[in-house]
Amino acid sequence: MKQFDFIVIGSGISGLNFALNASKKGKVLIVTKKKIIEAATNYAQGGIAAVLGKIDNYEKHINDTMKAGAFHNNKRAVEYMVKNGPKEIQKLLDLGVPFEKNKSELELTKEGGHSTRRVAFVGDRTGHSIEKALINAVKKDPQIEVWEDTFAIDLLVRNDRCYGIEVLKNNRTLQLFSSAVILATGGLGQAYKHTTNPRISTGDGLAMAIRAGAKTQDLEFIQFHPTALDIPRKKRFLLTEALRGEGAKLVNEKGERFIDELKSRDIVARAIYNQKEQIYLDISHKDSKYLRKRFAHVYKELKKHGFDLTKQKIPVSPAAHYVCGGVKVNLKGETSIKNLYAFGEVACTGVHGANRLASNSLLEAIVFSHRIAHEIKKKKSPKYPNFSKISFKNQPSNLKSKIKKIMWKHAGISRTTQGLKNGLRQLQALNNKFSHVQKNISSLEARNLLNISIQIIKSAIKRKQSLGCHYLSE
């Protein structure tokens, strides 16, 4: 029997930060399905928001967060996050994250929905820099063990109590036991045909929690990022909101602006979607030397596709980006299942409400994973019950692509009640054919995508009125 004090599923900012704090209390295992650096955090471009400037204050940040979230937010959670944000930024600085500075002060940028500059950044690869700093610290900690290329299949739950997880490693299934299991598995963008998320974002933690009977909240609020590179038959590459914060304009084919680029993401995404023609992001009026330095990563990526950010308008369209809901947790990260915790994008603290304010995601992940690690305690090993192992059989072909098309058509940026019901029927028909999975990660991911997609549409059907990211056109 493999046994640990804490098992963390996921190696993004929240999982790594939790592990670093929890290692002071016991032995930690981090399970990640790819390499440790393969997390959504690694792809976060814009930055991390906090009250860091002299003209800013907590009340402004709280109000901006509540307004962006259509006041559907848990205000207590918002206040906790905002007020603890600055000290968590300082801890990241202490770990070596090289946030941009102007002399001795942090340089801050502005993004959509923010009333002032409050986003700390590292060029246009902030997430990558944070991820590297946390990984370096984890590797130096003797109390933390990392299992890469290990897929978490299911939670081991009995009588609403979590005892551990079942994993697939080296084509073998193993059962791992712990007094506390931490879901830090990130998002679910791969449920949609077009997404900014990496391929790993298949909603694994959320699906495991759903199958185990954990309560979820606000799954209907799927945020679509307004500006992803739009090239036919190519993956949607994210064009950071910081571009608009630094003066990029959104224009139609005639070169006309049609929206205030710094409104909240749900509003801008819908405005682009409703244009029914190709929309472009244009920042070519800014100094080319400045752009190549400030947005070095975006500049290089666009050049690979034949675009020059400093000279051309860039074709863009919205893409699935972030789920504002998730596994329902309290401010301690506790789920409805004993000994199961969740934080980061997989969790719903209520911070984001019906629409996430830009650059609040990394902040939420770092603040709440720190609090949880301090609240949680090492427990004596319980008597572990016996759990039967998952059985593996065949599944419908092309299941992932079928799910993506259904979700994009029926549960996308603009929804209808009838469309949602049609989408649910189609997903349930797929589910009726899919009773078991093949012994590989792709098959397991397909099962997870199917589980979460059904729950997203069920949640959307229950919400009869438009709110934030959930927009009903009829």
C-alpha positions in Angstrom: 0.0 0.0 0.0 1.3 3.4 -1.0 0.6 6.0 1.6 1.2 9.7 2.0 0.1 12.5 4.3 -1.1 14.7 1.4 -1.8 13.8 -2.2 -1.9 16.7 -4.7 -3.4 16.1 -8.1 -2.0 18.7 -10.5 1.2 20.7 -10.9 0.0 24.3 -11.6 0.4 27.3 -9.3 -2.1 26.2 -6.7 -0.9 22.6 -6.5 2.7 23.5 -6.2 2.1 26.3 -3.7 0.0 24.0 -1.5 2.7 21.3 -1.6 5.4 23.8 -0.5 3.3 24.8 2.5 2.0 21.4 3.4 5.5 19.8 3.3 6.1 21.5 6.6 3.5 19.2 8.1 4.1 15.9 6.3 5.0 13.9 3.2 3.5 15.2 0.0 3.0 13.4 -3.3 2.3 15.5 -6.4 0.6 13.5 -9.2 0.7 15.1 -12.7 -0.4 13.4 -16.0 2.4 15.0 -18.1 5.6 16.6 -17.0 5.5 18.9 -14.0 5.8 22.1 -16.0 2.8 21.0 -18.3 0.2 23.0 -16.4 -2.2 25.8 -17.5 -0.2 28.2 -15.3 2.7 27.8 -17.7 0.6 29.3 -20.5 -0.8 32.3 -18.5 0.5 35.4 -20.3 -1.0 38.5 -18.8 -0.2 38.7 -15.1 -1.5 38.5 -11.6 -3.7 41.2 -10.1 -3.3 42.7 -6.6 -3.4 46.1 -4.9 0.2 47.1 -5.4 0.1 50.7 -6.7 -0.1 53.9 -4.7 -3.4 55.1 -6.2 -5.1 51.7 -5.8 -6.9 50.3 -2.7 -8.7 47.2 -1.6 -12.2 48.6 -2.2 -11.4 49.4 -5.8 -10.2 45.9 -6.5 -13.2 44.3 -4.7 -15.6 46.5 -6.6 -14.0 45.7 -9.9 -14.2 42.0 -9.2 -17.8 42.2 -8.1 -18.8 44.2 -11.1 -17.1 41.9 -13.6 -18.8 38.9 -11.9 -22.2 40.5 -12.3 -22.4 40.7 -8.5 -23.0 37.0 -8.4 -19.7 36.7 -6.4 -19.2 35.5 -2.8 -18.1 38.9 -1.4 -16.5 37.4 1.7 -14.3 35.3 -0.6 -13.5 38.3 -2.8 -12.5 40.4 0.2 -10.3 37.6 1.6 -8.5 37.2 -1.8 -8.0 40.9 -2.4 -6.7 41.7 1.1 -4.3 38.8 1.1 -3.0 39.4 -2.5 -0.1 41.8 -1.9 1.7 39.5 0.6 1.4 36.6 -1.7 3.0 38.6 -4.5 5.8 39.4 -2.1 6.3 35.7 -1.4 6.5 35.1 -5.2 9.2 37.8 -5.3 11.0 36.1 -2.5 10.9 32.8 -4.5 12.6 34.6 -7.4 9.8 35.5 -9.8 11.3 38.4 -11.8 8.3 40.7 -12.0 8.9 43.8 -14.1 10.1 46.8 -12.1 10.6 50.5 -12.7 13.5 51.2 -10.4 12.5 49.7 -7.1 8.8 49.7 -7.7 6.7 47.0 -9.5 5.6 48.0 -13.0 1.9 47.5 -13.4 -0.3 47.1 -16.4 -4.1 47.4 -16.9 -6.5 44.9 -18.2 -10.2 44.7 -19.0 -12.5 45.5 -16.1 -9.8 47.0 -13.9 -10.3 50.7 -12.9 -6.6 51.2 -12.5 -3.2 49.6 -13.2 -2.8 46.7 -10.8 -1.5 43.7 -12.8 2.1 42.6 -12.0 3.7 40.8 -14.9 6.8 39.2 -16.4 6.8 40.3 -20.0 4.0 38.3 -21.6 5.0 35.0 -19.9 4.0 35.6 -16.3 2.6 32.1 -15.7 5.8 30.5 -17.0 8.0 32.5 -14.7 5.8 31.7 -11.6 5.7 28.0 -12.6 9.5 27.8 -12.9 10.1 29.5 -9.5 7.6 27.1 -7.8 9.0 24.0 -9.5 12.6 25.0 -8.4 11.4 25.3 -4.8 9.5 22.0 -5.0 12.5 20.1 -6.3 14.6 21.3 -3.4 12.1 20.1 -0.8 12.8 16.6 0.5 9.3 16.2 1.8 7.8 16.4 -1.7 7.7 13.6 -4.2 6.6 14.1 -7.8 5.1 11.4 -10.0 5.1 12.6 -13.6 3.2 10.8 -16.4 0.7 9.6 -13.9 -3.0 9.9 -14.6 -5.5 10.2 -11.7 -8.4 8.0 -12.7 -10.8 8.3 -9.8 -11.1 9.3 -6.1 -11.4 6.5 -3.6 -14.5 7.5 -1.7 -16.8 5.7 0.7 -19.6 7.1 2.8 -18.7 10.7 1.7 -15.1 10.3 2.9 -12.1 10.4 0.6 -9.3 7.9 1.3 -7.1 8.4 -1.7 -6.9 8.0 -5.5 -6.5 5.4 -8.2 -3.9 6.2 -10.9 -2.6 4.9 -14.2 1.2 4.8 -14.3 3.3 2.8 -16.7 0.1 1.1 -18.0 -0.6 -0.2 -14.5 -3.4 0.9 -12.1 -2.3 1.7 -8.6 -4.2 2.8 -5.5 -2.6 5.5 -3.4 -3.9 6.4 0.1 -3.8 9.6 2.1 -5.5 11.5 4.9 -6.1 14.4 2.5 -6.5 14.6 -1.2 -6.1 17.9 -3.0 -7.7 18.6 -6.4 -5.6 21.2 -8.2 -6.3 20.0 -11.8 -7.2 23.2 -13.5 -9.7 23.8 -16.2 -11.8 22.2 -18.9 -11.3 24.2 -22.1 -10.9 21.0 -24.2 -14.6 20.4 -23.9 -14.9 23.1 -26.6 -14.0 23.0 -30.3 -12.0 26.3 -29.9 -10.0 27.0 -26.7 -7.0 28.8 -25.5 -6.3 26.0 -23.0 -3.5 23.4 -23.4 -4.4 19.9 -24.4 -4.2 18.7 -20.7 -7.2 20.8 -19.7 -9.8 18.1 -19.9 -11.6 18.7 -16.6 -10.2 15.6 -14.9 -10.5 16.8 -11.3 -14.0 18.1 -11.8 -15.1 14.9 -13.4 -13.6 12.8 -10.6 -15.4 14.9 -8.0 -18.7 14.6 -9.9 -18.5 10.9 -10.1 -17.7 10.8 -6.3 -20.8 12.8 -5.5 -19.1 16.1 -4.6 -21.3 19.3 -4.8 -20.5 21.7 -7.7 -21.5 25.3 -8.3 -21.8 27.8 -11.2 -20.6 25.4 -14.0 -22.7 27.3 -16.5 -20.3 30.2 -16.4 -17.8 29.4 -19.0 -15.6 32.4 -19.9 -14.6 32.9 -23.5 -11.4 35.0 -24.0 -12.2 37.6 -26.6 -8.9 37.6 -28.5 -7.4 34.3 -29.7 -5.6 34.1 -33.0 -8.1 33.1 -35.7 -6.6 31.0 -38.4 -8.7 28.2 -40.1 -7.8 24.7 -38.9 -5.2 26.0 -36.4 -5.3 26.0 -32.6 -6.5 29.2 -31.1 -3.4 30.9 -29.7 -4.1 33.3 -26.9 -3.4 37.0 -27.4 -3.1 38.4 -23.9 -5.5 41.0 -22.6 -2.5 43.1 -21.7 -2.3 44.0 -25.4 -5.6 45.8 -25.1 -4.5 47.2 -21.7 -1.5 48.8 -23.5 -3.6 50.3 -26.3 -4.6 47.6 -28.9 -7.8 48.3 -30.7 -10.5 45.9 -31.9 -11.7 46.7 -35.4 -13.9 45.2 -38.1 -13.0 44.6 -41.8 -13.5 48.3 -42.5 -11.1 49.3 -39.7 -13.9 50.6 -37.5 -13.9 50.2 -33.7 -17.1 48.7 -32.3 -16.5 48.2 -28.6 -14.6 49.6 -25.6 -11.7 47.1 -25.6 -11.4 47.3 -21.8 -14.9 46.2 -20.8 -15.2 42.9 -19.1 -14.4 39.7 -21.1 -18.0 38.5 -21.4 -19.1 41.8 -23.0 -16.1 42.0 -25.4 -16.4 38.4 -26.4 -20.1 38.7 -27.3 -19.5 42.0 -29.2 -16.9 40.2 -31.4 -19.2 37.1 -31.8 -22.1 39.3 -32.9 -20.2 41.1 -35.6 -20.6 38.1 -37.9 -17.4 39.1 -39.8 -13.7 38.8 -39.3 -12.4 41.0 -36.4 -8.9 42.2 -35.9 -6.7 43.3 -33.0 -4.5 46.2 -34.0 -1.6 47.6 -32.0 0.6 48.6 -34.9 0.3 52.3 -33.9 2.6 51.6 -30.9 6.4 51.7 -31.0 7.7 48.6 -32.6 10.7 48.3 -30.4 8.5 48.5 -27.3 6.1 45.9 -28.6 8.9 43.4 -29.4 10.2 43.7 -25.9 6.9 43.9 -23.9 5.2 41.1 -25.9 8.2 39.1 -26.9 6.4 35.7 -26.7 3.3 36.8 -28.6 5.5 38.5 -31.2 7.5 35.3 -31.8 4.5 33.1 -32.0 2.7 35.3 -34.4 5.8 35.4 -36.6 5.6 31.6 -36.9 2.1 32.1 -38.4 3.2 34.8 -40.8 2.0 37.9 -38.8 3.9 40.9 -37.6 2.4 42.4 -34.5 4.2 45.7 -35.1 2.9 46.2 -38.6 -0.3 44.2 -39.1 -3.8 43.8 -37.8 -4.2 40.3 -36.3 -7.3 38.2 -37.0 -9.0 37.2 -33.7 -12.1 35.5 -32.4 -13.2 34.3 -29.0 -12.3 30.9 -27.6 -13.2 28.9 -24.4 -10.8 30.1 -21.7 -11.9 29.6 -18.1 -14.6 28.0 -16.0 -15.8 30.4 -13.3 -17.5 27.6 -11.3 -16.3 24.2 -10.2 -16.2 21.9 -7.2 -18.0 23.8 -4.4 -15.6 24.7 -1.6 -15.6 27.0 1.5 -12.8 29.4 2.3 -10.8 26.6 3.7 -11.0 24.7 0.4 -13.1 22.0 1.9 -15.5 20.2 -0.4 -18.7 18.4 0.5 -16.6 15.2 0.8 -14.6 14.8 4.0 -10.8 14.9 3.4 -11.2 16.1 -0.2 -10.0 19.7 -0.9 -10.0 21.7 -4.1 -8.5 25.0 -5.3 -7.5 26.9 -8.4 -9.7 26.7 -11.5 -11.2 23.3 -10.5 -12.7 24.9 -7.4 -15.6 27.3 -6.9 -14.8 29.7 -4.1 -17.4 32.2 -5.5 -14.6 34.7 -6.1 -15.3 35.0 -9.8 -19.1 35.1 -9.8 -20.6 35.0 -13.3 -17.5 36.2 -15.1 -13.8 36.3 -14.0 -12.0 39.6 -13.8 -8.8 39.5 -15.8 -5.7 38.3 -13.9 -7.6 37.3 -10.8 -7.2 33.6 -11.5 -3.5 33.3 -10.5 -4.3 35.4 -7.5 -7.1 33.2 -6.4 -4.9 30.1 -6.8 -2.0 31.4 -4.8 -4.1 33.0 -2.0 -6.4 30.1 -1.2 -3.8 27.3 -1.7 -1.8 29.1 1.0 -4.7 29.4 3.4 -5.7 25.7 2.9 -2.1 24.5 3.6 -2.1 26.4 6.9 -5.6 25.2 7.9 -5.1 21.5 7.0 -3.5 19.2 9.5 -1.7 15.9 9.3 -3.9 13.1 10.6 -3.3 9.6 11.8 -3.7 7.0 9.2 -7.2 5.6 9.2 -8.2 2.0 8.5 -8.4 2.0 4.7 -11.3 0.0 3.1 -10.8 -2.2 0.1 -11.7 -0.6 -3.3 -12.3 -2.5 -6.5 -10.3 -1.3 -9.5 -11.7 0.3 -12.6 -12.5 -2.1 -15.5 -11.4 -1.2 -19.1 -13.4 -1.9 -22.3 -14.2 -0.2 -25.6 -15.7 3.3 -26.1 -17.4 5.1 -29.0 -15.0 6.3 -31.7 -14.1 10.0 -32.1 -15.8 10.8 -28.8 -13.7 13.9 -27.9 -14.4 15.6 -31.3 -18.1 14.9 -31.0 -18.2 16.4 -27.5 -16.3 19.5 -28.6 -18.7 20.2 -31.5 -21.8 19.7 -29.4 -20.5 22.1 -26.7 -19.3 24.8 -29.1 -22.7 24.7 -30.9 -25.1 24.5 -28.0 -23.2 25.7 -24.8 -21.0 28.4 -26.3 -20.9 32.2 -26.2 -24.6 32.7 -27.1 -27.1 30.0 -26.0 -30.7 29.2 -26.4 -32.9 27.1 -24.1 -33.8 24.7 -26.9 -30.2 24.5 -28.0 -29.1 23.5 -24.5 -31.7 20.8 -24.4 -30.7 19.5 -27.8 -27.0 19.5 -26.7 -27.9 17.6 -23.5 -29.8 14.9 -25.4 -26.9 14.4 -27.8 -24.4 14.1 -24.9 -26.6 11.7 -23.0 -26.9 9.6 -26.1 -23.1 9.4 -26.3 -23.0 8.6 -22.6 -25.4 5.6 -23.0 -23.0 4.0 -25.4 -20.0 4.6 -23.2 -20.0 2.4 -20.1 -16.3 1.6 -19.8 -12.9 3.1 -20.9 -9.8 1.8 -22.7 -6.6 1.6 -20.7 -5.1 4.8 -22.0 -5.1 8.5 -21.1 -7.0 9.7 -24.2 -9.9 7.3 -23.3 -9.9 8.4 -19.7 -9.9 12.1 -20.7 -12.9 11.5 -23.1 -14.9 10.0 -20.2 -14.1 13.1 -18.1 -15.0 15.5 -20.9 -18.4 13.7 -21.3 -19.1 13.8 -17.6 -18.3 17.5 -17.2 -20.1 18.6 -20.4 -23.3 17.0 -19.3 -23.1 18.8 -15.9 -22.3 22.2 -17.6 -25.4 22.0 -19.8 -27.6 20.8 -16.9 -26.4 23.8 -14.9 -27.0 26.1 -17.9 -30.6 24.8 -18.4 -31.4 25.6 -14.7 -30.4 29.2 -15.1 -33.3 30.8 -16.9 -32.0 34.3 -17.2 -28.8 35.7 -18.8 -26.0 36.5 -16.3 -22.3 37.2 -17.0 -20.8 34.5 -19.2 -24.2 32.7 -19.4 -25.9 34.5 -22.2 -29.3 33.4 -23.6 -30.2 34.9 -26.9 -33.7 33.5 -26.7 
